[in-house]
Amino acid sequence: MVKEATLKSQFDAEELAELLEPQEHTSTPPDDPSLKLSLLNYISFMGCSQHAYEAARKNTRQCYPDIELLSYYRVARQARLLSGVITWEHHMCFKGCLGFTGPFADLEQCPDCGQSRYEEKDLEDSDGERKVPRKVFTTFPPGPQIQAKWKHLDTAEDMFYRWKKTEDLRRERGQSDDPLNIYDDILCGKAYLDLVDDGSITEYDTVLMLSIDGAQLHEHKESNCWIYIWILVDIGPDKRYKIRNILPGGIIPGPYAPKDLDSFLFPGLAHVSALQREGLHIWDAYHRRRAISLLYLFLVLADAVAMAQLSGSVGHHGRKGCRLLCGLLGRNKIHGAHYYPALLRPNGFETHRTSSHPDIDINSLPIPTPQGYKTDLFHIISSRTETEYKRRRFNAGIGKPSIFAGMSRILPLPTCFAGDLMHQPVLNLACLLFDLWCARPGARDHNRFTVWPWAVLTGDVWKRHGEFVSRVARYLPTSFGRTPRNPQEKISSGYKAWEFLNYIYGEGPGVFYGVLPDVYYFHFCRLVRAIRIIHQHSISREQLATAHELLLQWVLDFEIIYCDRNPDRLHFVRQCVHSLTHLARETHRLGPLWLSSQWTMERVIGYLGSLLRQPSNPFRNLAAQTKRVAHTNALVAMWPDFERTKGDPHGSEDLGNSYLLLGPKDTSHHQLLPIEREALNIFFSGYPDAEDIDRQTVYRWGRLRIPTEQVARSRWKELERCSDMARTDRNVKVCTESI
């Protein structure tokens, strides 16, 4: 049904005409000062309650009687009309089993749990005439949101980033198929460049990524829900992941987990499918002309649980449990139902019914292919009996066709299902390492009485280590974001992914030195070196090859030094370990993986959660706030002046090249010490016309903002900070002739 979707079936006549006939857009905001001020307040009061907006409106009218601002309801309606953004609401099962869309659209009760679709009291009181849905989910079709991005000169120029970058990359690569020397964007990946080469993606096409994840809106209240967004690959990575350029996709209320995720994604995917075939009409303000953009769904992003539903795979516990569907055969314990991606056959498994296959060469791991996926899927859907279906599902690792098979312009399945650099190497692998190093019960199952030489983070050692980590926080510059808290106290209660990243892969080699035994410490350092490369903004071909070699060696050594072919330790080898073998190849295929991970989704969840102002009905409030974000993003794209830009701070001095001196500043010139004068002379010795530079009258500045927007502090002012835990913002790079 996704494949046959049409725009005519999704919009009323007026909305369809607006979508198909975009008008030339004026680059100046509305002339009506009341409307303009109302819209500015509507945007500026994002995150505030309606009461706050109405209070400001009344205060303005009291001071300036000639200005009649619009009410909140009227300005919200104007925001909808001017932005063109449309919202759909569809009925869903009260227990969240499915959405009444697609094949379920005409049902009046849930086929899974039997819950009624409508409020039964309203049905009884009206003799079945009044049908009030018990629960709805919200969809924001991306078409109108994308149109808004083209309506202003500046934002339209941003949308052309992809094609300009593509032309540069094609010139760099020339006529050969050799990989690029530098990977610094998704567009550098082989998958994208191959699509351009065969004409599947052209200049005006819109390249999208879909990202979905669950969210808990309130810490101490049952408030789980699911959110999905669209990410525009057409915009440069410096702007692509900002909230203003994220397209809301849908809100699925909880607190029950959706059992049929496809039914909730159906309206949004059907809309994209229709645009893939019929095209999205846009007004290109950069070239001042109309054009048609065909949407291309490049990647689908999700955590492991959701990805199993989206791809139709059996999930991480299956015999072929890799989320990329690479086909690696897992191994299960005797009488166990959970399979683990172990390369080395455990001792005594020579006659195991399902896990007797020999050791797997880590340099010859299977690679997912569209043809292999199609063959396996054909066997699944052609099963004649339930028994045959279960046997084929077990052997193939696929349980059902994916809803994405109905998309006409998408990376061939299963290559469109990307890995996740946030959950697997950061959250999941960190959890495994601490299960081992702390000898947690989850890792101790079936191996309770063996003394583990790596289980050193226990008792007083673990306590001292946690205190040490918390003290290290002061030496991490503020540009590193959130510092790791004491893991001994907080690691099991809301430790954030960013904390794990800084803790394990940032501080790890320092804080675990002398704590882990040498063999495990050196093994850990190989992992850190490789993951740091994978996380770089720009990765060279040589660095990628180094990371690949280190990761393969780490995975193999993990099984040797931790598992030692012991069947009772088979559960150590989790899918997060196997996922490391794919990271370098996926970087070559898709560019730096942090650009296609769930970090953006987590940021969006945090931002939308911060806007909630109605705890009694968080799901409806979340949908309303997301709708407002979609309207605001479109308005700001159409009229960038609507969003106030921050100017340079008072008293700052622009040095050029995006460097800015910030106060405080000496009120009188500083008397240099001899050692300071010598350092200054050495610094200026290589400058042309160094003799003309005044080195006698020197004024010290407290801070410096560098091109990355990070702020460094000078030693002069940083030493005056009184707190023992004040973060260090000074970094010195020491260079010698040998480096």
N, C-alpha and C positions, 0 to 999 in steps of 0.2 A: 504493500500500500504506500510505502514511502516513495517507491520508484515512480508511481503514477500520479503523485500529488501535483496539483496545479495551483497557481496563484488565485485563479478565479474562485476556487472553492474555499479559499482561506480568508478573503477580504470582502467587505461589502463594496458596492459600486463606487462610492465616493473615495474610500480608502484605496481601492485598486487604481482608480484614475490618478490619484496623487502619487502612487508608487510607480506607475508606468509613464507618467508625464512630469518629471521633475522640472520645475521652472528655474529660469536664471535667478540666482540669488543675489540680493544686495549685500554688500560687505559692511554696511553700516547698520547699527541696531535700529529698532523702531523709533520713529520721530516723536511719538507721544511720550512726554516726560513722565507722566504717571505710570504708564505701562512699563517704560524702561526702568524706572526706579523700583517698581513692584517686582520685576524680574530679577533685578540686582539683589534685592532683599531676599527673594526666594532662593537664589543661589548662595548668598552669603550666610543665610540662616540654616544651611545644611547641618544637620545634627542637633538642631534646636527644635523645640516643640512648636506646634501650631499656635499655642498661646503666646509664645515669645514673638512670633511674626505679627500676630494681631496686636500685641502690646506696642511694638515698634510702629505699626501702622497708625494706631490711635495717637501715639506721641507725635508723629510727624504731622498728622492733621491738626493737632492742638497748636503746634508751633507755626505751621505753614498751612493755613486754612485753604489756600488756593490749590494745594496739591491733594488730590483724592486718590489714595493708593487703593489698589484692588484688594478685595478680601482674599484670604488664603485659598478658598475654594475657586474663586475666579482666576487668580494668578496661576494656580495649578492647571486649570483648564487651558489657559493661554499658553502655558509651557508645553502642554500636550499638542496643541494646534500648531504652534510655531515650530516645534522640534520635529513633528511628524512621527514621533515614536509611538508605537501601538502596543497595547498590553492585552493578552488573552488569558481568560480564566477557564479552566476545564474541571469537570467534576472528577472526584477520585474516591476510592474506597475509604471509609472512615478509619479503618485500621491500616491504611497505607499500602494495601496489597498491590493495587494497580491504579492507573488512571483510566477513566472511561473514554478512551480515544481509540482510533484505529478499529481493530476487530471487536473491541469492547464498547464501542460508542453507543450502541442501542440497548445495552443491558441495563436492567433496573436494580440489580443486586450483584454483589461481588461473587464471581464464580469460585473464588478460593475460600472465603470465609463465610459467605452467605449474608453479609451485612447489606442493609438496604442502602441504595444510592441517595434516596431523598428522605427528608424529615417526615417520619411516619405520622406525626400529629397533624402537620399541614395537609398531608394527603387525606387523612380521615376527615378533617374539618371541611375540606373542599371537595369531597367525593372524588379524589384523584385528579382534580383540575390544577391545583397549585403544587408545583414540584420545586421544592426548595432543596438544593444540594446540601448534604451534611458537611461536606468538606470540598475545597477546591485547591488546585495548584495553579501557579502563575507562570506564563511563558512570555518572553520578550523577543519577538522575531527580530533577527539581526538585520534584515534588509533595510528598513527605514533608518536604523542607527548607522549603517554603513553609508547611506546616502548623505547623511548630515556631515560626514567626514570630508566630503568632496566639495562642500558648498562655500568654503572660504579659501582664499588664495594660500594662506599659510598652511592650513590643515591638508589641503589638496596636495601641496608640495610635499608634506610629510608622507602622504600615501604613495608618492612616487619613489620613495626611498628604495623599495624592493627592486624595482626595475632598473634604477640607476646603479645599484649595487650589483645586480645581476650582469649588466653590461660590462662593468669593471672586472668581474670575476671571469666572464667568458673571454675577455681580452687577455687576462692573465694566464688562463689555461690554454688559450690558443686552440689549435686544431686537435691536440692530443687529448687522450682520456686520462692523463696522469692526475693523481690527486693534487689538491692545492697544497702550497707550502704552509699556509696559515689558516687555521679555523677560528673565526671570531664571530660567526653568526650562523643561524639556521640555514641561511642561503648558501653557505660554504659546503654544506653537506652534499654528498653524491646523489641522494634521493631527489633533492630539489633540482639540482643542475641537470639531472637526466630528464626530468619532466619538462624543463625549459628546452632542452635540446630536441626532444621529440615533438615539441609544439603543444604539449598538454597545458602549459601555463604561458600566458602571453602578457603583454604590457598592462592592460586594464583589468585583468583578472584580480579577484580578491582571494588571498590565501589565508585560511583560518585554521586555528587549533581549538578544539573543544576540551575543556577541563572541568571535571566534576569531583566533588568531595562532600563528605558529611561534615556537619558543624554542630557543636553544642553551644547554644546561645547564652545559657546561664549556667554558671558553675554548679550551683546547688539546687537545680531544678530540672525536671525531665523536659528537655527542650531541644532534642536532636532534630535536625532537618538536613536537607540536601540542597546544594546550590550548584548550578553549572554556569559557566561563562564562555564567551568566545574571545579569542586573542587574535589580533590582526598582525600577521607576519609582515604585511606591507609597510608598516611603520618601523623606523629604526629601533634597535634594541635599547637606546638611551631613553626612548619615549614609549616604547611598545607596552611596557608592563606597568605604567602609571595608571592610577585609578581612572583618570580622565579618558584614557584610550581603551579601557576594558569594556566590552559589550556584555551587559547582563544577559544571561540566557534563560534561566528559569529558577523558580523557588518551589521546592517540594516539601510541604510541611511534614513534621513528624507527629508524635515522637516515635512512631513505629517505622522500622526500616522498610523501604520499598522492596517488595518481592519481585515485581516485574518492572525493572527500571526502564525497559524499552518503551513501555506504554506512557511513561512520563516524558521521555525524550521525543516521542513521536511528533508532537506538534512542531517543535523547533526543527527537527531533522526533515520533516515533510516540507517545511517552508524553504530550507536550504536546498533540498532536492529540486523543488520547483524553480528556484533561482538558478540552479546549475543548468537546467535545460532551457528555461525561458530567458534568462539573463536579468540582471539588475540594471535598470536605467538610472544613470547618474548625470549630474551637471558638474563637469570638471571646471572649477573656478580658476585653476592654474592656466589652462589653455583656452578657457572660455568657450567650451563646446560640450555638446551632449555625447555620451558614450554608453556602451553596454558592457557591464562587468559580469563575467561568469565566475561563480564562487567555486573554490577548490578547497575541500576539507583535507588538510595535510596530515594532522596528527590528532589522536584521541588520547587524552591524559586522565589518569585516575589512579587511586591506590589499588592494591592487589585484590581486595574484595570486590570493589566495584568493577575493576577491569575484567574479572571473570564473567560477570553478567554482560558486560558490553561486548566482549569478544566471543562469548559462547563457550569458553573453555571450562574445564572441570575445576579449575582453581589450583591453588598452590599445594594442596594435599594429594593431588592425583599422581598417577605414575608418570605422566608427562605434564608436570606442574609448572613449567617455566611460563611466566606471563607473556613472553615474546613468542611462545609456541615454537620453540626451537626443536622440540622433539627429543630432548635428552631423556633417557630412561632412568627413572628413579629406582630406589630400593626401599623395601619396607622390612620392618622387624618381623620375626616369626610371630604369626598370629596378629600382626599389626595391620591397620587399615591405612595409615598415613605413610606416604612415600617421601623419600628424601633424595635430593640430587647428588648422591655420593658417587664419585668417580672410581674409587677403589673398592673392590669387592671385599666385604668383611670376612673374617675367618669363619669357616664352617658354613659358608653360604654356597658351597659348590653344588649342592642338591636342592637349594631353595627354589620353590615353585615359580616365583615371579622375579627373583633378584639374583639368579645364578649367572647372569651375563658377566663376562670377564671385565677386567679393568678397562676404563675408557681413557683413551689418549687425550690429554687436555689440549693438545695442539691440533686435534681433529674433531672438535666439537661440532655437532650439527648446527646448521644455520637455517632459520625459518625462510620458507619460500612460498610465494603465492600458489604455485602449482601443487606443491605438497599439501597445502591447506585445502585447496579445492578437492583434491583426491580424497582426503580424509573426510571432508564434509559430505561428499557424495556418498561415501559408504555409510555415514551416519543416517542421512535422511532416506536412504534406500533400504534401511533395515525393515524386515518383514515381521519380526516378533519382538516382544519386549526383551527376551533373553539375548537375541542377536544384537539389539540396540545397546544393551549394557556392555556386552563383550566388545563391540566396536568402539564405544565411548571410552572404555578402559584402555584400549590399545591406541586410540588416536589422541586422547586428551581433549576432545571437543565434545560438547554435549548438545549443541543446537546451532542453527545459523545465527549470525549476528545481524542486528538491525542495520548495521552500517553496510551490509552487502547490497542494500537497496540504493545506496548513493552512487550516482553515475560518475562523479568526479572526486575521487579519493585515492590515496595511496593504496595499492592492492593489498587486500587483507592477507595475512595478518600484520604486514609491515607498517600499517598505520597506527598500530597499538604500541605506543612508546613505553620505555622503561621509566622509572621515577628516581631521579638522583636525590630526592629529599627523603623519601621513606626507606628505600632499600639500603644504601651505604651509610646513611646517617642514623635514622631512628632504629630500623630493624637490626642492622649489624651491630650498632652500639649496644642494643638490648642483649644480643647474643654474647658479645664479649664480656659484658658485666655479669651475665648468667654464669659464665665460666670463671671469671676472675674472682667473683664474690661467692661462688659455689651456691648459687640460688637453687631452691627446690626444683624449679622447672628443668634445670639441667641435670640435677642429681638423680632423677628417676632412673631406676634399675642400676644405679651405680653409686649407691649411698655410702658404701664403706671403704671405697678406694681413696687413697690419699692423692690428691691432684697437685702436682708441683706448680701449676699455674694459678691455683686458687689462693692468692696472697692478699686480696683485698677483703680481709675479715678482721673482726675484733678491733684492737687498738690501731692496727696498721690502716684499716679502712677509715677510722675516725680521724687519724692524723692526716691522711691523704685528703680527706674532705676539707679539713681546715686549711690545708696548704693551697688547695684549688681556690678557695674563697679569698685567700690573701693575694693570690696571683692576679685577681681581677683588677687591682689598681694599676697594674703595668700594661693593661690592654688599652690602647687609645680608644676614645669614644667612637671613632669611626668604625670600630669593629662591632658596634651594636651591643646587644645584650650580652653581658658577661656570664659565664657559667656560675651558678650558685653552688653551694656546698653539696656535692653529689651524695655524700653519706646521709644527708638529711632530706634532700629534695628530689633525688633521682626517680623516686617512685610516685611523686605527687606533682605532676604537671611540668616536668622538665621539658623545655621547648626544644624544637628541632635545631634552632639557631644556637642554643646553648650547647647541645651535643656537638654541633659542627665545630664551634670554637674550642670546646673541651677536648674532643677526641683528636681532631685533625689540626687544631691550632696549638693548644698547649700540650697535647699528648706526649710528644717526644721528651718534653722537659719534665712534666709532672710524674711520668711513669718510669723515668730513669732511676735506677737503683731500687725500684719497687718490684717490677716484673723481673723474673729470672732472665738471664741474657738471651737464651734461645728464643723466648717468647717476646722479649723486648725488640730484638732485631727483626723478628718476623713482623711485629706490629709496625715498626718504622718503614718497612717496605710498603705496607698498606697506606700509611700516611703520605709517603712520597708520591705514590700513584694517584691517590684521591686528590691531592693538592693540584696535580697536573690537570686532572679531569675537570676541576672546578675553575681553572684559569679562564679569564675573559678571552685570552688569545692563546691558542695552542699551536705549536709548530708540529710539522709532520714527524720530526725526530723525537720530540717530547711525547707525542702520542704513541710512537713505537715503544719508547721506554716504559710508559705507563702500562701498555698492553703486556709487555714481558713481565713486569713486576706483579701485575694482578694475577696472571696465570700462575706464576710461581707461588704467590701467596696462597691462592686457593688450594693448590696441590700440597704445599707444606702444611696448610691448616689441617687437612685430613691426616697427614703423616704424624704431626707432633701433638695434635689434640685427640684425634680419633684412634689412630694406631690400629686400624682395621678391627676394632672392638665392636661387636654387634650392639652392645649396650650403649655405645656412644654415637650410634648412627643418627640420632636426632640432633646432634650438634650441627650436622650439615644441612642448614636451612636454605630456602630459596634465595635469601639475601646474600649468601656466600656464592651460590652459582651465578647470581646476577652480575657479579664483578667481572666474570669472563666476557660479558657482552659490552662493557662500558666503552672500551676503545673502538671496537667495530661500530658501535652505535654513534660514537662521536664522528667517525669518518662518514657515516651515512647521514647523520642529522645535524652535524655541527656541535658546538659545546652543549652538553646535556643540561646544564643549569638553565638554558634558555627554553627548555621544553619539560621542565619539572613542575612539581606542585607548589613551589614557593609562591608563585603568583596567586594561586587559588587560596593559599593560607592568608596572604595579605588581604585579599578581597573579603574573606570571611571575617577577619579581624576588623576591617573597616566597616562593613555592613553591621556587624555586631555592635560597634560603638555608636551607631545611629539609633539603636532601639530605645524607645521611650514609653513602651506600653507592656510591662511585664505580664499583665493579665492575659494578653493575647499576642504572644511574641511572633507567631507565624504570620498573622495578618499584618502586623506592624512591620515585619521584615519585608513582606511583599510590597507594602506601600512605600517604604524607604528606598527599596531597590528601584521601584518605578520612578521615584523622584531623582535618584542618581542617574538613571537612564535619560530622563528629560534634561537634567542639568548638563550631562556630558555632551548631549547633542547641541544644546544651546551654546555652550562654550566653544564647541567645534565650529559652529556657524558664525559666532561673534566672539572671537578670542578676547576682545576687550571687556567682555562681561566678567572675566576672572581677573581680579586684581593681582598684578605681579609685584613681588617684593623688590623694592629698590635697594641700593647699597646702603648699609647702615650709616648713620650720621657719624662724621669724623673719620670715615674710612678713606683710603687712598688707593686708587686703581693703578697697578703696576703694569698693566697690559698682559696679553696672553692668558687672561682669566685668573690672574693672581691679584689678590686684594688684601692690603694691610688693614687690620682691624685694631681698634683700641683695646686697652688703654695705651697712651703714648706719653713719653717723657714731656714734661712741661718746659724743661730747659735741657740744653745739650748735655750729653753724658761724657764724663771724663774717663777716657779709655785707660785700662790698665796696660802695662807693657805687653803682657801675653795676649790681650785682646787686640792691641794695635798690630802685633806681629801676625796674628791670624787674619786680620783684615787686609794687611798688605799682601799676604800669600793669596788670599781669595781674589784680589783685584789684579794680581800680577799678570794674568793671562788675558786681561781685557784690553782692547785697543784704546789708546788715549788714556791709559790708567793714571798718568800724571795729572790729568785735568780733573780727576774725581776728588772731591773734597772729603778727606778722611779725618779731618780735625773736628768738625761739627757733626756729631752723631746723636741721633735721637732713637731711643729704643721703642719698639712696638710690642704689644702684648701677644697679638695673635696674627696668623696669616691664613687666609682662605686660598686653597689651591684649586686647580681646574676641576678636580673631582668633587668639589663642594665640601671636602673635608677641611676642618679647621685645626691648625697646629698652634700650640702655645710656645712662647719663648720661655727659656729657663728663668728669666727675670721675674715673670709673673707666676709661673707655675709653682715655684718654690714657696710663694706666699699663700698658697691654698692650704687651709688649716686642717681639713679632714684627712685622716690617715688612709681612707679608702678613696681619695680623689683620683680619678683616672688620669693616666699619663697621656699627654698629647704631644710629646716630643719623641722624635725618632731620628737617630743618627746612623747614616750609612758610612761604614768605614771601608775605604778602598786602599789597597796596597798594590804594588807592582805585580805581585803574584796572582792577583784576583782579576 
